[in-house]
């Protein structure tokens, strides 16, 4: 599955903040320095979708707040993220 995300790095807590236009908004506690926010995002999504981090890949947006992420083999749907 592919997700379009809007990321807010440097937040107090890592959490899903709902929708931001056509993207899922995620607040990350990690700073946007040296790829730390991207690594934290991939780990957070892997945990939420119940897959290993290697199955979550950043497709676009390495240096942007708007990102596209691919997740392979998850038993969960994107809608399940909003239910937590």
N, C-alpha and C positions, 0 to 999 in steps of 0.2 A: 504494500500500500504506500501511497505517497501523501505526505502532509505538507501544506503550506503554513509557515509559522511566522509570527511577529515576535521578536525577542526583545526583552527589556533586561539587559545585563546590569549587574551592580545593585540588584534589589536586596531587601532585607532577607527574604526567604525565596527558595526555589519552589515555584507553584504554577499551576495553570490558572490563568486570569480570565478565561472566557474567550470570546471572539473579538477580533479586531478587523472589521470589514469582512473579507473572505478568508481570513487567516485565523488560526488558533494562536492566542496570545499566551506566551510563557514568560514569567519573571524568573530570572536566574540570579542567584546570590554571587556567582562567580563574576570577576571583573572581565571586561573585554580586552584582555592583555595576553599576548603570546598564545592565542588559541585556547585559553582556559575556559572561556564561556562556551565555545563550541564543544570542547571535551565534556564539560558539565552537562550541556544539553543532550548530547548523545547518550551519556550514562543515565540521565534522568528519564529519557524516553525509553531506553532499554528496560529500565526497572518498571516503568509504568505499563509497558506492553508485554512484559514477561519474556523477553528474548535476550540473548547475549549481546553485548555492545557491538560485536563484529557484524551483527545483522542490521545495524542501524547506520546508514551512510548519509552524509551531507552531500546533496546533489548540487545545489547552488546556494550562493549567499555567504561564502566563507567570511567576508569582511562586512557584511550587511546585516541589518536587523531583520530583514525579510529573508527567510531561508526556505528551501525545499529539502525535505528529508524523506528518504525511502526506508521502510521497515519491512523486513522479510520474515515470514513465518510466524506472525503474531496471531494468537487465538482471540485477541481483543480487537474491537472496532474503535475508530477514532471517537465515536460518540461516547464510548465508555469513559474517556478522559474527562468529559464534562460532568459526568455523574459523581466523580470523586470530590 
